[in-house]
Amino acid sequence: MGRAVRLTRYEVWALPGYDEVWQVQRRPELFSSVGGPGLNYVEDPMMTGVVLSSDPPDHSRYRRILNGKLSSRALQDLLRGEIERRAAKTSGLEAGGRRSTLRWTGGRSTRGRRSR
């Protein structure tokens, strides 16, 4: 394995590069994530069964369950939906449809107009 830096003040090893982290993540028998990936060694029952604080095979099972919901496409769709929802709420479209839109535009119909 490559370089590692000992942070004696915190009694931990730090990995300075992508390659080192990549290697460590693939050796759960030596470098476990159980208990959490951070420096807080207080046992937290809320971290039990969480993807970040699990090793294979549990980690692999959790990832399979979550992959569809956390894919790039799924997150883009979620974000797009949230933006559209907030825009509709801000403009008053959510509450009253076309009637609300006419009120919001000062009674001028926007039907048939092209955006500039």
TORPA-4810 file (N, C-alpha, C, O; in nm, 3 decimals):
<nodes>
NODE_1_0.086_-0.117_0.000_0.000_0.000_0.000_0.090_0.123_0.000_0.207_0.115_0.037_M
NODE_2_0.036_0.235_-0.042_0.112_0.360_-0.054_0.130_0.433_0.078_0.132_0.372_0.185_G
NODE_3_0.143_0.563_0.067_0.172_0.649_0.181_0.054_0.653_0.280_-0.062_0.638_0.242_R
NODE_4_0.089_0.675_0.405_-0.008_0.699_0.511_0.061_0.792_0.610_0.182_0.785_0.628_A
NODE_5_-0.016_0.877_0.673_0.040_0.973_0.768_-0.022_0.947_0.904_-0.145_0.938_0.916_V
NODE_6_0.060_0.935_1.006_0.012_0.912_1.142_-0.016_1.046_1.207_0.073_1.130_1.218_R
NODE_7_-0.141_1.065_1.251_-0.180_1.186_1.325_-0.184_1.149_1.473_-0.287_1.109_1.526_L
NODE_8_-0.068_1.164_1.537_-0.055_1.116_1.675_-0.149_1.189_1.771_-0.197_1.130_1.868_T
NODE_9_-0.176_1.314_1.745_-0.266_1.390_1.834_-0.403_1.324_1.842_-0.467_1.325_1.947_R
NODE_10_-0.449_1.266_1.730_-0.581_1.203_1.724_-0.575_1.050_1.727_-0.678_0.983_1.727_Y
NODE_11_-0.453_0.995_1.730_-0.431_0.852_1.732_-0.499_0.782_1.614_-0.568_0.682_1.630_E
NODE_12_-0.477_0.839_1.495_-0.533_0.782_1.372_-0.430_0.789_1.260_-0.329_0.859_1.270_V
NODE_13_-0.458_0.715_1.155_-0.380_0.722_1.033_-0.462_0.797_0.930_-0.583_0.775_0.920_W
NODE_14_-0.400_0.885_0.855_-0.466_0.960_0.748_-0.411_0.914_0.614_-0.291_0.889_0.599_A
NODE_15_-0.499_0.905_0.518_-0.459_0.865_0.384_-0.467_0.986_0.294_-0.576_1.041_0.274_L
NODE_16_-0.355_1.030_0.238_-0.351_1.157_0.167_-0.399_1.155_0.022_-0.415_1.261_-0.039_P
NODE_17_-0.424_1.038_-0.035_-0.458_1.037_-0.176_-0.567_0.936_-0.212_-0.599_0.846_-0.134_G
NODE_18_-0.621_0.954_-0.329_-0.728_0.868_-0.381_-0.685_0.723_-0.384_-0.758_0.634_-0.340_Y
NODE_19_-0.566_0.698_-0.436_-0.519_0.559_-0.451_-0.512_0.488_-0.316_-0.549_0.371_-0.305_D
NODE_20_-0.464_0.558_-0.214_-0.454_0.498_-0.081_-0.593_0.467_-0.025_-0.615_0.359_0.031_E
NODE_21_-0.685_0.561_-0.039_-0.821_0.540_0.011_-0.885_0.423_-0.064_-0.952_0.339_-0.004_V
NODE_22_-0.866_0.419_-0.194_-0.923_0.312_-0.277_-0.876_0.175_-0.227_-0.955_0.081_-0.216_W
NODE_23_-0.747_0.166_-0.199_-0.691_0.038_-0.151_-0.748_-0.001_-0.015_-0.782_-0.117_0.008_Q
NODE_24_-0.758_0.094_0.074_-0.809_0.067_0.209_-0.955_0.024_0.205_-0.995_-0.068_0.277_V
NODE_25_-1.033_0.089_0.122_-1.175_0.054_0.115_-1.198_-0.087_0.066_-1.304_-0.145_0.092_Q
NODE_26_-1.105_-0.144_-0.003_-1.119_-0.279_-0.055_-1.061_-0.385_0.038_-1.047_-0.501_-0.002_R
NODE_27_-1.026_-0.347_0.161_-0.969_-0.443_0.257_-1.042_-0.432_0.391_-0.981_-0.400_0.492_R
NODE_28_-1.175_-0.460_0.392_-1.251_-0.445_0.516_-1.204_-0.538_0.628_-1.231_-0.513_0.745_P
NODE_29_-1.134_-0.645_0.592_-1.084_-0.733_0.697_-0.974_-0.666_0.779_-0.948_-0.705_0.893_E
NODE_30_-0.908_-0.564_0.721_-0.804_-0.488_0.793_-0.851_-0.350_0.835_-0.810_-0.299_0.940_L
NODE_31_-0.938_-0.289_0.755_-0.982_-0.151_0.779_-1.135_-0.149_0.779_-1.197_-0.135_0.674_F
NODE_32_-1.193_-0.162_0.893_-1.338_-0.174_0.905_-1.406_-0.038_0.916_-1.351_0.056_0.974_S
NODE_33_-1.526_-0.029_0.860_-1.609_0.092_0.873_-1.716_0.076_0.980_-1.790_0.170_1.009_S
NODE_34_-1.726_-0.043_1.039_-1.826_-0.066_1.142_-1.798_0.028_1.259_-1.685_0.039_1.306_V
NODE_35_-1.901_0.095_1.303_-1.886_0.195_1.409_-1.876_0.335_1.354_-1.879_0.432_1.429_G
NODE_36_-1.866_0.347_1.223_-1.863_0.479_1.160_-1.728_0.512_1.101_-1.625_0.466_1.150_G
NODE_37_-1.729_0.591_0.994_-1.604_0.624_0.927_-1.531_0.744_0.987_-1.420_0.776_0.946_P
NODE_38_-1.592_0.811_1.083_-1.534_0.933_1.137_-1.442_0.909_1.255_-1.409_0.795_1.287_G
NODE_39_-1.402_1.017_1.319_-1.309_1.009_1.432_-1.382_1.000_1.566_-1.316_0.994_1.670_L
NODE_40_-1.513_1.000_1.566_-1.591_0.993_1.688_-1.606_0.846_1.728_-1.682_0.773_1.665_N
NODE_41_-1.535_0.804_1.831_-1.536_0.664_1.869_-1.645_0.629_1.970_-1.647_0.519_2.024_Y
NODE_42_-1.736_0.721_1.995_-1.847_0.692_2.084_-1.943_0.601_2.009_-1.983_0.632_1.897_V
NODE_43_-1.979_0.489_2.069_-2.069_0.397_2.001_-2.206_0.460_1.988_-2.266_0.503_2.087_E
NODE_44_-2.255_0.465_1.866_-2.383_0.529_1.836_-2.477_0.426_1.777_-2.456_0.381_1.664_D
NODE_45_-2.581_0.386_1.850_-2.674_0.286_1.798_-2.745_0.331_1.670_-2.793_0.248_1.594_P
NODE_46_-2.752_0.463_1.647_-2.817_0.514_1.526_-2.734_0.480_1.401_-2.787_0.481_1.289_M
NODE_47_-2.606_0.451_1.418_-2.520_0.418_1.304_-2.525_0.270_1.268_-2.472_0.230_1.164_M
NODE_48_-2.589_0.188_1.351_-2.600_0.045_1.322_-2.690_0.025_1.201_-2.802_0.076_1.197_T
NODE_49_-2.642_-0.048_1.104_-2.720_-0.076_0.985_-2.718_0.035_0.881_-2.797_0.033_0.787_G
NODE_50_-2.630_0.132_0.897_-2.616_0.242_0.802_-2.507_0.206_0.701_-2.406_0.145_0.738_V
NODE_51_-2.525_0.243_0.576_-2.430_0.206_0.471_-2.288_0.249_0.507_-2.194_0.171_0.493_V
NODE_52_-2.272_0.373_0.554_-2.138_0.425_0.583_-2.067_0.351_0.695_-1.944_0.351_0.701_L
NODE_53_-2.142_0.290_0.784_-2.078_0.222_0.897_-2.102_0.072_0.890_-2.137_0.008_0.990_S
NODE_54_-2.082_0.016_0.772_-2.095_-0.128_0.756_-1.988_-0.179_0.659_-1.938_-0.105_0.574_S
NODE_55_-1.956_-0.303_0.674_-1.860_-0.371_0.587_-1.934_-0.478_0.507_-2.046_-0.516_0.543_D
NODE_56_-1.872_-0.527_0.398_-1.932_-0.639_0.326_-1.948_-0.758_0.421_-1.865_-0.777_0.510_P
NODE_57_-2.051_-0.838_0.404_-2.151_-0.836_0.297_-2.268_-0.742_0.324_-2.347_-0.714_0.233_P
NODE_58_-2.282_-0.691_0.447_-2.394_-0.601_0.477_-2.391_-0.476_0.389_-2.494_-0.436_0.335_D
NODE_59_-2.273_-0.416_0.375_-2.260_-0.295_0.294_-2.308_-0.319_0.150_-2.379_-0.237_0.092_H
NODE_60_-2.268_-0.432_0.095_-2.307_-0.466_-0.043_-2.459_-0.479_-0.054_-2.518_-0.433_-0.151_S
NODE_61_-2.521_-0.542_0.044_-2.666_-0.559_0.044_-2.736_-0.423_0.053_-2.832_-0.399_-0.020_R
NODE_62_-2.690_-0.334_0.141_-2.749_-0.200_0.154_-2.734_-0.121_0.024_-2.827_-0.053_-0.019_Y
NODE_63_-2.617_-0.131_-0.038_-2.593_-0.059_-0.164_-2.687_-0.105_-0.274_-2.740_-0.024_-0.349_R
NODE_64_-2.708_-0.237_-0.283_-2.801_-0.289_-0.384_-2.941_-0.231_-0.364_-3.008_-0.197_-0.461_R
NODE_65_-2.984_-0.221_-0.241_-3.117_-0.167_-0.210_-3.125_-0.019_-0.248_-3.226_0.025_-0.302_I
NODE_66_-3.021_0.057_-0.219_-3.023_0.202_-0.238_-2.981_0.251_-0.376_-3.012_0.364_-0.412_L
NODE_67_-2.911_0.170_-0.453_-2.855_0.216_-0.579_-2.956_0.284_-0.671_-2.926_0.389_-0.726_N
NODE_68_-3.074_0.226_-0.687_-3.174_0.285_-0.776_-3.221_0.422_-0.730_-3.248_0.509_-0.812_G
NODE_69_-3.230_0.440_-0.599_-3.277_0.568_-0.544_-3.167_0.674_-0.538_-3.196_0.793_-0.532_K
NODE_70_-3.042_0.631_-0.540_-2.931_0.725_-0.529_-2.852_0.739_-0.658_-2.744_0.798_-0.659_L
NODE_71_-2.905_0.685_-0.767_-2.835_0.698_-0.894_-2.840_0.844_-0.940_-2.922_0.922_-0.893_S
NODE_72_-2.752_0.877_-1.030_-2.748_1.014_-1.082_-2.883_1.054_-1.142_-2.931_1.164_-1.118_S
NODE_73_-2.942_0.964_-1.218_-3.071_0.992_-1.283_-3.182_1.013_-1.179_-3.261_1.106_-1.191_R
NODE_74_-3.187_0.927_-1.078_-3.290_0.938_-0.975_-3.277_1.070_-0.898_-3.377_1.134_-0.868_A
NODE_75_-3.154_1.109_-0.867_-3.133_1.234_-0.794_-3.165_1.355_-0.881_-3.217_1.454_-0.830_L
NODE_76_-3.135_1.349_-1.010_-3.172_1.457_-1.101_-3.323_1.472_-1.109_-3.376_1.584_-1.105_Q
NODE_77_-3.394_1.360_-1.119_-3.540_1.365_-1.125_-3.599_1.420_-0.996_-3.693_1.500_-0.998_D
NODE_78_-3.543_1.379_-0.883_-3.589_1.428_-0.754_-3.567_1.579_-0.743_-3.657_1.652_-0.700_L
NODE_79_-3.449_1.624_-0.781_-3.418_1.766_-0.775_-3.506_1.846_-0.870_-3.556_1.952_-0.834_L
NODE_80_-3.524_1.796_-0.990_-3.610_1.865_-1.089_-3.752_1.877_-1.034_-3.813_1.983_-1.044_R
NODE_81_-3.805_1.770_-0.976_-3.939_1.773_-0.919_-3.950_1.872_-0.806_-4.050_1.942_-0.794_G
NODE_82_-3.849_1.878_-0.723_-3.849_1.971_-0.609_-3.843_2.115_-0.658_-3.914_2.201_-0.605_E
NODE_83_-3.763_2.143_-0.758_-3.754_2.279_-0.814_-3.888_2.319_-0.874_-3.934_2.431_-0.853_I
NODE_84_-3.950_2.229_-0.950_-4.079_2.260_-1.011_-4.186_2.283_-0.904_-4.268_2.373_-0.917_E
NODE_85_-4.184_2.203_-0.798_-4.281_2.219_-0.690_-4.266_2.354_-0.621_-4.364_2.423_-0.595_R
NODE_86_-4.142_2.390_-0.593_-4.117_2.519_-0.527_-4.151_2.637_-0.618_-4.204_2.738_-0.571_R
NODE_87_-4.122_2.624_-0.746_-4.155_2.732_-0.841_-4.306_2.749_-0.850_-4.355_2.862_-0.853_A
NODE_88_-4.379_2.637_-0.856_-4.526_2.645_-0.863_-4.582_2.707_-0.736_-4.675_2.788_-0.742_A
NODE_89_-4.527_2.670_-0.623_-4.576_2.725_-0.496_-4.547_2.875_-0.487_-4.632_2.952_-0.443_K
NODE_90_-4.430_2.916_-0.529_-4.390_3.056_-0.525_-4.476_3.141_-0.618_-4.511_3.254_-0.584_T
NODE_91_-4.510_3.088_-0.734_-4.586_3.165_-0.831_-4.737_3.157_-0.809_-4.813_3.226_-0.877_S
NODE_92_-4.781_3.073_-0.717_-4.923_3.061_-0.690_-4.992_2.958_-0.778_-5.113_2.941_-0.767_G
NODE_93_-4.918_2.890_-0.863_-4.979_2.791_-0.952_-5.034_2.672_-0.876_-5.134_2.612_-0.916_L
NODE_94_-4.971_2.638_-0.766_-5.010_2.520_-0.690_-5.151_2.534_-0.635_-5.227_2.437_-0.634_E
NODE_95_-5.186_2.652_-0.588_-5.313_2.671_-0.519_-5.434_2.676_-0.611_-5.536_2.615_-0.581_A
NODE_96_-5.425_2.749_-0.724_-5.546_2.770_-0.800_-5.539_2.749_-0.949_-5.630_2.790_-1.020_G
NODE_97_-5.436_2.687_-0.999_-5.427_2.658_-1.140_-5.429_2.783_-1.226_-5.365_2.882_-1.193_G
NODE_98_-5.504_2.778_-1.340_-5.507_2.889_-1.437_-5.562_3.017_-1.376_-5.509_3.124_-1.402_R
NODE_99_-5.666_3.007_-1.295_-5.725_3.127_-1.233_-5.619_3.199_-1.148_-5.608_3.321_-1.152_R
NODE_100_-5.544_3.122_-1.072_-5.439_3.180_-0.990_-5.330_3.241_-1.078_-5.275_3.346_-1.044_S
NODE_101_-5.299_3.177_-1.190_-5.198_3.229_-1.281_-5.242_3.363_-1.338_-5.161_3.456_-1.347_T
NODE_102_-5.369_3.374_-1.375_-5.419_3.501_-1.429_-5.411_3.610_-1.324_-5.375_3.724_-1.354_L
NODE_103_-5.442_3.576_-1.202_-5.433_3.675_-1.094_-5.287_3.717_-1.075_-5.257_3.834_-1.054_R
NODE_104_-5.197_3.620_-1.084_-5.055_3.647_-1.065_-5.000_3.734_-1.178_-4.911_3.816_-1.155_W
NODE_105_-5.052_3.717_-1.299_-5.003_3.796_-1.413_-5.081_3.927_-1.428_-5.063_3.997_-1.527_T
NODE_106_-5.165_3.961_-1.332_-5.240_4.086_-1.338_-5.360_4.077_-1.432_-5.407_4.179_-1.483_G
NODE_107_-5.409_3.955_-1.455_-5.526_3.937_-1.538_-5.496_3.922_-1.686_-5.587_3.898_-1.765_G
NODE_108_-5.371_3.936_-1.724_-5.334_3.923_-1.866_-5.313_3.775_-1.896_-5.239_3.705_-1.826_R
NODE_109_-5.376_3.730_-2.000_-5.360_3.591_-2.039_-5.221_3.570_-2.097_-5.170_3.654_-2.172_S
NODE_110_-5.161_3.460_-2.062_-5.029_3.426_-2.118_-5.044_3.324_-2.229_-4.944_3.282_-2.288_T
NODE_111_-5.165_3.284_-2.258_-5.189_3.183_-2.361_-5.152_3.240_-2.497_-5.191_3.352_-2.531_R
NODE_112_-5.076_3.163_-2.574_-5.039_3.204_-2.709_-4.921_3.298_-2.717_-4.872_3.326_-2.826_G
NODE_113_-4.873_3.348_-2.604_-4.756_3.438_-2.606_-4.629_3.356_-2.608_-4.620_3.250_-2.546_R
NODE_114_-4.532_3.408_-2.678_-4.401_3.345_-2.680_-4.311_3.415_-2.582_-4.319_3.537_-2.564_R
NODE_115_-4.226_3.339_-2.518_-4.129_3.399_-2.427_-4.026_3.478_-2.504_-3.988_3.442_-2.616_S
NODE_116_-3.980_3.583_-2.443_-3.874_3.665_-2.508_-3.742_3.630_-2.454_-3.641_3.687_-2.495_R
</nodes>
